[in-house]
Amino acid sequence: MTENQAEVQLSVVMPCLNEARTLGRCIEKAQQSLAALKLSGEVVVADNGSTDGSQQIAERLGARVVPVAEKGYGNALRGGIEAARGQWIIMGDADDSYDFSDLAPFVERLRAGDELVMGCRLPAGGGRIVPGAMPWKHQWFGNPGLTAIGRLFFRCPAHDFYCGLRAFTKDGYRRMGLQTTGMEFALEMVIKSTMRGLRIGEVPITLYKDDRGRPPHLRSFRDGWQGLRFMLLFSPRWLFLVPSLVLMVLGLCGMAVLSQANVRVGHIQFDAGTLAVASMLALTGFQLFTFACLAKAVAISKGLLSDDPLFGRFRRFFSLEKGVVLGTVLVVLGLALLVRALLFWGEAGFGPLSYADNLRRIIPAATLTTFGIQVAFSSFFMGVLDLRTSR
């Protein structure tokens, strides 16, 4: 660490793309806050190619401008954070919607040992949104809904996943291992911090109406979908495992009952047709279960997800050899049932059979055989992922 770096305690990083109208006020507020806190600090403006003179405004006010050529919100922040000299970093948009003059609550949480301190604009976390500061669909549906999904998926304590004003330690940032370059950057920070076991705190803040004088860079439905998709891809449990278990339970229970006889509930009768649907549910559920295991294994191997002790024990117990043996047993049982069905057909002189009775024999046999094939070949696929290479 150089002497210059050691002198900087706190860096305030602002991504900037044509924010000349508000950038100066944000810089001045941040500088006032640094002076009030008696911290040695700096304001870093990560400029993403502004053409309205934002760079000159920042330099005139004593901020350090870091040009970032690669376009994107995440790229701008990554460039600014990596160039920051402080061991503590506070990031926030330069549109004057956040009050940079009141950074004390964030610093207090950092001093208390938090590695990521999230601002919260939503009432659930004690925050406040000034009327007109956020579109109603974001305030009442988008942000609360996506945050609720994120809290469920990742067990994160934050109440506002999308708040752009947040603080973190430089060491904590390195441990996050962030990779995205667009709007997902802020969401990835919350998810990775939770997965990496960082200590996460939260402080309520007020969101003010921005004064940029132009439409925001956000696109509600596009960015909302990208956020939801991002969370699903980082959570094989909810994307694959939970639906797979639901489908398999419904399908196998339905098959166990309907393979014996028709079932009548009131005036509704479930027969061989419903048995075929139950088979479909069971097979689809198992396919999703396979995807869950493969996605988890690949994500862990690439460093996208942390090691899971429970999943590790499952993989050690259910080895390639055990999977092949189990798959072979299921295939043999399925073929035996098919032979049984063939014998019934032979007793009828290979002529017409009762439609429902015939399907009750064939569908379970075909399902069991398919299960066996999938188990065996999925085990080989997992075995490929376990191969050790020199690269």
MISERO-648795 format. One line per field, with one value per residue (C-alpha): z, y, x. Coordinates in steps of 0.2 Angstrom, whole numbers, plus 2048, in hexadecimal, padded with zeros to 3 digits. Last residue first. Example, Ala and Ser with C-alpha at 12.3 -4.5 7.8 and 13.67 -1.06 7.14 Angstrom:
REM MISERO-648795
up: 824; 827;
north: 7FB; 7EA;
east: 844; 83E;
***
This chain:
REM MISERO-648795
up: 7AD; 7B2; 7B2; 7C0; 7BA; 7C6; 7B9; 7AE; 7BC; 7BE; 7AB; 7AE; 7BD; 7B1; 7A5; 7B2; 7BA; 7AA; 7A3; 7B3; 7B4; 7A2; 7A6; 7B5; 7AA; 79C; 7A9; 7B2; 7A2; 79B; 7A8; 7AC; 79A; 796; 7A4; 79D; 78B; 78E; 781; 76F; 767; 76B; 76E; 77E; 788; 77E; 783; 795; 791; 789; 799; 7A4; 798; 79A; 7AD; 7AB; 7A0; 7AE; 7BB; 7B1; 7AD; 7C0; 7C4; 7B7; 7BD; 7CF; 7CA; 7BF; 7CD; 7D9; 7CE; 7CA; 7DD; 7E7; 7F8; 7F3; 7E9; 7F7; 804; 7F9; 7F6; 809; 80C; 7FE; 7F7; 7F2; 7E2; 7D2; 7D5; 7C4; 7CD; 7D9; 7CA; 7C0; 7CF; 7D3; 7C1; 7BF; 7D0; 7CC; 7BA; 7C0; 7CB; 7BD; 7B3; 7C2; 7C2; 7B0; 7B1; 7C0; 7B8; 7A8; 7B1; 7BA; 7A9; 7A3; 7B3; 7AF; 79F; 7A7; 7B2; 7BE; 7BF; 7C4; 7CA; 7DD; 7DD; 7D3; 7D2; 7C5; 7CA; 7CF; 7C4; 7C9; 7DB; 7DA; 7CA; 7D3; 7E1; 7D5; 7CB; 7DA; 7E3; 7D4; 7CF; 7E0; 7E1; 7D0; 7D3; 7E3; 7DB; 7CB; 7CC; 7DF; 7E3; 7D4; 7DB; 7D2; 7C2; 7CA; 7D2; 7C1; 7B8; 7C5; 7C3; 7B0; 7B0; 7BB; 7AF; 7A0; 7A8; 7B0; 7A4; 7AE; 7A7; 7AF; 7A4; 7A3; 7AF; 7BA; 7CA; 7D3; 7DF; 7F0; 7F7; 80A; 813; 820; 824; 821; 826; 81E; 825; 816; 815; 803; 7FE; 806; 7FE; 7ED; 7ED; 7F3; 7E7; 7D9; 7DA; 7D9; 7C9; 7C1; 7B9; 7AD; 7AF; 7B8; 7C0; 7D3; 7DD; 7EE; 7F7; 7EE; 7F4; 806; 806; 7FF; 80D; 808; 807; 7FF; 7F5; 7E6; 7EF; 7E4; 7F1; 7FD; 80D; 810; 81C; 80E; 80F; 7FD; 7F4; 800; 803; 7F0; 7EC; 7F9; 7F1; 7E0; 7E7; 7F1; 7E3; 7D5; 7DD; 7E8; 7E5; 7D4; 7CD; 7D6; 7CD; 7D9; 7DF; 7DC; 7EE; 7F9; 7FD; 80F; 817; 827; 820; 81B; 817; 807; 803; 80C; 80B; 80B; 816; 810; 81A; 82B; 839; 845; 83C; 82C; 834; 83B; 82A; 822; 82F; 82D; 81A; 81B; 80F; 801; 801; 7F3; 7E4; 7DF; 7CE; 7D2; 7D7; 7E6; 7EC; 7FD; 7FF; 80E; 80C; 802; 7F2; 7E5; 7D4; 7D5; 7DC; 7CD; 7C0; 7C7; 7C9; 7B7; 7B1; 7BB; 7B4; 7A2; 795; 795; 793; 7A6; 7A9; 7BB; 7C1; 7D2; 7DB; 7DF; 7DA; 7CA; 7C5; 7C8; 7BD; 7AF; 7AF; 7AE; 79E; 795; 78B; 798; 794; 7A2; 7B0; 7C0; 7CB; 7DB; 7EA; 7F7; 809; 819; 826; 832; 831; 82D; 820; 817; 818; 810; 802; 7FF; 7FE; 7F2; 7E7; 7E6; 7E2; 7D4; 7CC; 7CB; 7BA; 7B3; 7B4; 7A3; 7A7; 7B9; 7C5; 7D6; 7E2; 7F4; 7FA; 80D; 817; 80B; 813; 811; 7FE; 7FD; 807; 7FB; 800;
north: 77C; 76C; 762; 759; 751; 754; 75D; 74E; 743; 74E; 74B; 738; 739; 742; 733; 726; 730; 735; 723; 71D; 72A; 726; 713; 717; 723; 716; 709; 714; 719; 708; 6FE; 70B; 70F; 6FD; 6FE; 70E; 709; 6F7; 6ED; 6EA; 6DB; 6D4; 6C3; 6CA; 6C0; 6C8; 6D9; 6D4; 6CD; 6DE; 6E7; 6DC; 6DF; 6F1; 6EF; 6E6; 6F4; 700; 6F6; 6F3; 706; 70A; 6FE; 705; 717; 712; 70A; 718; 725; 71A; 71A; 72C; 730; 735; 736; 742; 74C; 74D; 752; 760; 766; 767; 770; 77D; 785; 797; 79B; 7A4; 79D; 794; 783; 788; 78E; 77E; 773; 77D; 77D; 76A; 766; 772; 76C; 75A; 75F; 768; 758; 74E; 75A; 759; 746; 746; 753; 749; 739; 742; 748; 736; 731; 73F; 737; 726; 72B; 739; 73B; 74B; 74B; 74B; 745; 734; 72B; 71E; 70F; 708; 713; 722; 722; 720; 72A; 739; 738; 737; 746; 751; 74D; 74F; 760; 767; 761; 768; 779; 77B; 774; 77E; 791; 791; 786; 78B; 79D; 7A8; 7A6; 7AA; 7BA; 7C0; 7BC; 7C6; 7D5; 7D4; 7D3; 7E3; 7EC; 7E8; 7EC; 7FD; 804; 80D; 81B; 828; 835; 846; 856; 84E; 855; 845; 844; 83F; 82E; 82F; 822; 814; 80B; 7F9; 7ED; 7DE; 7D3; 7CA; 7B7; 7B5; 7B0; 7C0; 7CB; 7C3; 7C6; 7D8; 7DC; 7D3; 7DE; 7EE; 7E7; 7E1; 7F2; 7EE; 7E7; 7D7; 7CE; 7D2; 7C7; 7CC; 7C9; 7D8; 7E3; 7DD; 7E2; 7F3; 7F5; 7F9; 807; 809; 816; 80D; 805; 7F6; 7E9; 7F3; 7E9; 7E2; 7D2; 7C6; 7B5; 7B1; 7AB; 7B2; 7C3; 7C4; 7C1; 7CE; 7DA; 7D7; 7DB; 7EA; 7F2; 7EE; 7EF; 7FE; 80A; 804; 804; 815; 81D; 823; 835; 83C; 83C; 83B; 829; 825; 817; 80D; 7FC; 7F7; 809; 808; 813; 807; 80B; 7FB; 7F9; 7EC; 7E6; 7EB; 7EC; 7FA; 806; 802; 804; 815; 81A; 816; 820; 82F; 831; 840; 84D; 840; 841; 836; 83B; 848; 840; 83A; 828; 821; 817; 818; 80F; 80B; 806; 816; 817; 816; 810; 7FF; 807; 813; 807; 7FA; 808; 80D; 7FB; 7F7; 806; 801; 807; 802; 812; 816; 827; 829; 83B; 840; 84D; 85E; 869; 86F; 85D; 857; 866; 862; 850; 854; 85F; 858; 84B; 83D; 82D; 822; 82D; 825; 834; 831; 83C; 83A; 838; 83B; 83B; 848; 843; 855; 857; 847; 84C; 85D; 854; 849; 858; 861; 852; 850; 862; 862; 852; 859; 862; 85B; 849; 843; 831; 830; 822; 82A; 823; 82A; 824; 823; 820; 828; 82B; 819; 81A; 829; 820; 811; 800;
east: 7E0; 7E9; 7D9; 7CF; 7BF; 7B1; 7A6; 7A8; 7A1; 792; 78E; 791; 784; 778; 77A; 775; 767; 75F; 75F; 758; 74A; 746; 744; 739; 72E; 72C; 727; 71B; 713; 711; 708; 6FB; 6FA; 6F4; 6E7; 6E0; 6DE; 6D8; 6E2; 6E0; 6E9; 6FA; 6F2; 6EB; 6F7; 705; 6FF; 700; 712; 717; 711; 71C; 72A; 728; 728; 738; 73F; 73B; 743; 753; 754; 752; 75F; 76B; 768; 76C; 77C; 781; 77D; 787; 796; 796; 795; 785; 78D; 79B; 78F; 782; 790; 795; 783; 781; 792; 78E; 79E; 79B; 793; 799; 7AB; 7AB; 7AB; 79D; 792; 795; 791; 781; 77B; 77E; 775; 766; 765; 764; 756; 74D; 74E; 747; 738; 735; 735; 729; 71D; 71D; 718; 70A; 704; 704; 6FA; 6EE; 6EA; 6E9; 6DB; 6D6; 6C3; 6BA; 6A8; 6AD; 6BF; 6C1; 6D1; 6D5; 6DF; 6F0; 6FB; 6F1; 6F7; 709; 709; 701; 70D; 71C; 716; 711; 721; 72C; 724; 727; 738; 73D; 735; 740; 750; 750; 74F; 74D; 75C; 766; 767; 773; 76A; 75A; 761; 768; 757; 74E; 75A; 75A; 747; 746; 753; 749; 738; 73D; 74A; 757; 762; 757; 74D; 755; 756; 763; 75B; 757; 748; 74F; 751; 753; 75E; 75C; 76C; 770; 77E; 786; 794; 79B; 797; 79D; 78B; 784; 791; 78F; 77C; 77D; 78B; 783; 774; 77F; 788; 777; 776; 784; 796; 794; 7A3; 7A4; 7B0; 7A8; 7B9; 7C0; 7B2; 7B4; 7C6; 7C2; 7B5; 7A3; 796; 785; 77B; 774; 765; 760; 760; 755; 751; 762; 763; 768; 760; 765; 756; 749; 752; 754; 742; 73D; 749; 741; 730; 734; 73E; 732; 721; 71D; 72C; 731; 71F; 71D; 72B; 738; 73C; 72B; 726; 736; 73A; 73E; 748; 744; 749; 738; 734; 73F; 74E; 75B; 76D; 778; 787; 794; 7A3; 79B; 7A7; 7A1; 7AC; 7A3; 792; 797; 79E; 78D; 783; 78F; 78D; 781; 787; 786; 773; 76D; 762; 76F; 771; 783; 77F; 787; 796; 79E; 7AF; 7B9; 7CC; 7CE; 7D8; 7CB; 7D0; 7C8; 7B9; 7B8; 7BB; 7AF; 7A1; 7A3; 7A3; 794; 78A; 78F; 79B; 7AD; 7B7; 7B8; 7C1; 7C5; 7C3; 7C9; 7BF; 7C6; 7B7; 7BF; 7C3; 7B1; 7AA; 7B6; 7B2; 79F; 7A1; 792; 79A; 79B; 7A5; 7A2; 7AA; 7AE; 7AE; 7B9; 7B6; 7C5; 7C7; 7D1; 7C3; 7BE; 7AC; 7A6; 7B4; 7AF; 79D; 7A1; 7AA; 79C; 790; 79C; 79D; 78B; 787; 794; 78D; 77B; 779; 78A; 783; 788; 78D; 794; 797; 79B; 7A7; 7AA; 7BB; 7BE; 7CE; 7DB; 7EC; 7F1; 7EF; 7FB; 808; 807; 800;
***
